[in-house]
Amino acid sequence: MAIIEKLHVLKFRNLTDQYLLPNNNINLIIGQNGQGKTNFIESIYYLGHSRSFKTKNLKDIIPFDEQQIKITALVDKQKVSIIKSRDKSQILIDEEKISSNSLLSQILPIQIISPDRGFVVGGSPKLKRSYLDWGVFHNKSNETLTAYKTYKKTLKNINTLLTSGNKGELDEWFTQFASLSVDITKGRMDYVEQLKTLLNDQSKGRLNSLIKANDNFTFHIQTGWPKEVDPLSQVKILEYLLKNKTNFFKTKYLSYGPHRANIEYLLNKRNESFLSRGEQKKMSIVFWMLQVLILVQNKTKPIVLIDDVSSELDQSKIKSIIDYLTEINIQIFISDIGNIDLPLDPKKTTIFEIKKGVLKGL
């Protein structure tokens, strides 16, 4: 169960030196545009992922007159810190350096809804894969992480050989690629089936405020392979790769595999591309809630971040999300401009106002 008990943000964007004792339930950060609301949400995300959901460029995060950022939190009695300068990075757990982000993600699992990240239904394949793989990782963390890392290295080597026209080692790399592809695809397919089962179980329960009784919301994974290739057969994948080797040399990259996977969403048999923006948002929330609930069922409680909540969601959707998360005792951090009353339980909510990067409890 992840709960941030204390939080210290130092030199992160316009947050110069902010110390916070969060509520275990709901934390609402209000402030006008440009004051640092999203920066604060981003800092928590950064601590859990060792990266931003807004930028890949570190210079956007470290103030121009500073040398490094530091974010520290007490999470379930463990001290978690991340220190990043322009030339190096450190992750500390109880003051001991760790070399892998995976342990960080296990201690501090974080899920986010943000206009900057977008909604998964109607989103890009890359965004969909990131949501999917976040869930798979927290479902089967160690074996999944190893497979993904090796897969990325293998794909990089294959593309290098295809670009250079070097045929010598390609068959060997194809064999490894086929095996890893099966492992990754199986993990994804198993996870999607768990989500579907949970959707059927929950459709008349916690999700009934978002899904009408006669709504048929479903989704399935597109594995990244042509229909004639069995994505769970190493033999069939390898046969396809070897058969199409000449074409791959022409394109100079491998255009099939788990790195090209996608999720297709359907509501009442309508493809996501034909859904209204409101329907896409609503179904995105359903999918996202299912992911959170699977974690909870597996004895892991993530921290949930919702950025600029009223800009993208109406009152009924906000209430559905908050009610759902508070019922399963999830710690939530919400940012909002503060010009409307949000449906929050005052007994479970702490409100902070931010002005020019300075947070103050109300």
Backbone hydrogen bonds, N-H to C=O, Kabsch-Sander energy under -0.5 kcal/mol:
donor,donor_aa,acceptor,acceptor_aa,energy
2,A,301,K,-2.0
3,I,1,M,-0.6
5,E,3,I,-0.8
5,E,74,L,-3.3
6,K,74,L,-0.9
7,L,20,L,-2.3
8,H,72,T,-3.2
9,V,18,Q,-3.0
10,L,8,H,-0.5
10,L,70,K,-2.9
11,K,9,V,-0.5
11,K,15,L,-0.5
11,K,16,T,-1.6
12,F,15,L,-1.8
13,R,11,K,-0.7
13,R,61,I,-2.9
15,L,12,F,-2.9
16,T,14,N,-1.2
18,Q,9,V,-2.8
20,L,7,L,-3.0
26,I,348,K,-2.4
27,N,332,I,-2.0
28,L,350,T,-2.5
29,I,27,N,-0.6
29,I,334,I,-3.6
30,I,28,L,-0.6
30,I,352,F,-2.9
31,G,336,D,-1.3
35,Q,32,Q,-1.5
40,F,36,G,-2.0
41,I,37,K,-2.0
42,E,38,T,-3.0
43,S,39,N,-2.0
44,I,40,F,-1.5
45,Y,41,I,-2.1
46,Y,42,E,-2.8
47,L,43,S,-1.8
48,G,44,I,-1.6
49,H,45,Y,-1.9
50,S,46,Y,-2.6
52,S,55,T,-0.6
58,L,56,K,-0.7
60,D,57,N,-1.6
61,I,58,L,-1.6
62,I,58,L,-2.2
66,E,63,P,-2.3
69,I,84,K,-2.5
70,K,10,L,-2.3
71,I,82,I,-2.2
72,T,8,H,-2.7
73,A,80,V,-2.7
74,L,6,K,-1.9
75,V,73,A,-0.7
75,V,78,Q,-3.4
76,D,3,I,-1.4
76,D,74,L,-0.6
78,Q,75,V,-1.9
80,V,73,A,-3.2
80,V,78,Q,-0.6
81,S,92,L,-2.7
82,I,71,I,-2.2
83,I,90,Q,-2.8
84,K,69,I,-1.9
85,S,88,K,-2.8
86,R,67,Q,-0.8
90,Q,83,I,-2.8
91,I,98,I,-0.6
92,L,81,S,-2.8
93,I,96,E,-2.7
94,D,79,K,-3.5
94,D,92,L,-0.5
96,E,93,I,-1.7
98,I,91,I,-2.4
104,L,100,S,-0.7
105,S,101,N,-2.4
106,Q,102,S,-1.8
107,I,103,L,-2.2
108,L,104,L,-2.4
111,Q,303,I,-2.4
113,I,305,L,-2.4
117,R,114,S,-0.8
118,G,114,S,-2.4
122,G,120,V,-0.6
123,G,120,V,-1.8
128,K,124,S,-2.4
129,R,125,P,-2.6
130,S,126,K,-1.9
131,Y,127,L,-2.0
132,L,128,K,-2.7
133,D,129,R,-3.2
134,W,130,S,-1.7
135,G,131,Y,-1.7
136,V,132,L,-2.3
137,F,133,D,-2.7
138,H,134,W,-1.9
139,N,135,G,-1.0
140,K,136,V,-2.7
144,T,140,K,-1.9
145,L,141,S,-2.4
146,T,142,N,-1.9
147,A,143,E,-1.9
148,Y,144,T,-2.6
149,K,145,L,-2.3
150,T,146,T,-2.2
151,Y,147,A,-2.4
152,K,148,Y,-2.4
153,K,149,K,-1.8
154,T,150,T,-2.5
155,L,151,Y,-2.9
156,K,152,K,-2.1
157,N,153,K,-2.2
158,I,154,T,-2.4
159,N,155,L,-2.6
160,T,156,K,-1.9
161,L,157,N,-2.1
162,L,158,I,-2.6
163,T,159,N,-2.3
164,S,160,T,-2.1
165,G,161,L,-1.3
166,N,161,L,-1.6
167,K,165,G,-0.7
171,D,167,K,-0.5
173,W,169,E,-1.8
174,F,170,L,-2.8
175,T,171,D,-2.0
176,Q,172,E,-1.7
177,F,173,W,-2.6
178,A,174,F,-2.6
179,S,175,T,-1.7
180,L,176,Q,-2.3
181,S,177,F,-2.5
182,V,178,A,-1.7
183,D,179,S,-1.8
184,I,180,L,-2.5
185,T,181,S,-2.6
186,K,182,V,-2.6
187,G,183,D,-1.9
188,R,184,I,-2.2
189,M,185,T,-2.9
190,D,186,K,-2.7
191,Y,187,G,-1.8
192,V,188,R,-2.5
193,E,189,M,-2.2
194,Q,190,D,-1.8
195,L,191,Y,-2.2
196,K,192,V,-2.3
197,T,193,E,-2.4
198,L,194,Q,-2.4
199,L,195,L,-2.4
200,N,196,K,-2.1
201,D,197,T,-1.9
202,Q,198,L,-2.3
203,S,199,L,-1.5
205,G,202,Q,-2.5
207,L,202,Q,-1.5
208,N,205,G,-1.7
210,L,207,L,-2.0
211,I,207,L,-2.4
212,K,210,L,-0.6
215,D,212,K,-1.6
217,F,215,D,-0.6
218,T,216,N,-0.5
218,T,266,L,-2.6
220,H,264,E,-2.0
222,Q,262,N,-3.3
223,T,221,I,-0.6
229,V,226,P,-1.9
230,D,228,E,-0.5
233,S,230,D,-1.8
234,Q,232,L,-0.6
237,I,233,S,-2.2
238,L,234,Q,-2.4
239,E,235,V,-2.4
240,Y,236,K,-2.2
241,L,237,I,-2.4
242,L,238,L,-2.5
243,K,239,E,-2.3
244,N,240,Y,-1.8
245,K,242,L,-1.0
248,F,244,N,-1.9
249,F,245,K,-2.0
250,K,246,T,-1.3
251,T,247,N,-2.1
252,K,248,F,-2.1
253,Y,248,F,-0.7
255,S,253,Y,-0.8
257,G,224,G,-2.0
260,R,257,G,-2.5
261,A,258,P,-1.5
262,N,222,Q,-2.5
264,E,220,H,-2.7
266,L,218,T,-2.8
267,L,270,R,-2.2
268,N,216,N,-2.9
269,K,216,N,-0.5
270,R,267,L,-1.7
271,N,269,K,-0.5
272,E,265,Y,-1.7
274,F,271,N,-2.3
275,L,272,E,-1.4
280,Q,276,S,-2.5
281,K,277,R,-2.3
282,K,278,G,-2.4
283,M,279,E,-2.6
284,S,280,Q,-2.1
285,I,281,K,-2.2
286,V,282,K,-1.8
287,F,283,M,-2.4
288,W,284,S,-2.6
289,M,285,I,-2.8
290,L,286,V,-2.2
291,Q,287,F,-1.8
292,V,288,W,-1.9
293,L,289,M,-2.5
294,I,290,L,-2.3
295,L,291,Q,-1.7
296,V,292,V,-2.1
297,Q,293,L,-2.5
298,N,294,I,-1.5
299,K,296,V,-1.7
300,T,295,L,-2.9
303,I,109,P,-2.8
304,V,331,Q,-2.4
305,L,111,Q,-2.8
306,I,333,F,-2.7
307,D,113,I,-2.7
309,V,335,S,-2.3
311,S,308,D,-1.2
312,E,308,D,-0.6
312,E,309,V,-0.8
313,L,309,V,-1.7
318,I,314,D,-2.5
319,K,315,Q,-2.6
320,S,316,S,-2.1
321,I,317,K,-2.3
322,I,318,I,-2.7
323,D,319,K,-2.8
324,Y,320,S,-2.1
325,L,321,I,-2.5
326,T,322,I,-2.8
327,E,323,D,-1.8
328,I,324,Y,-1.0
329,N,326,T,-1.3
330,I,325,L,-2.1
332,I,25,N,-3.5
333,F,304,V,-2.5
334,I,27,N,-3.4
335,S,306,I,-2.5
336,D,29,I,-2.3
342,L,340,I,-0.6
344,L,342,L,-2.4
348,K,345,D,-1.7
349,T,346,P,-0.6
350,T,26,I,-2.4
352,F,28,L,-3.4
353,E,360,K,-3.1
354,I,30,I,-2.7
355,K,358,V,-2.2
357,G,35,Q,-2.2
358,V,355,K,-1.7
359,L,357,G,-0.5
360,K,353,E,-2.2
362,L,351,I,-2.8
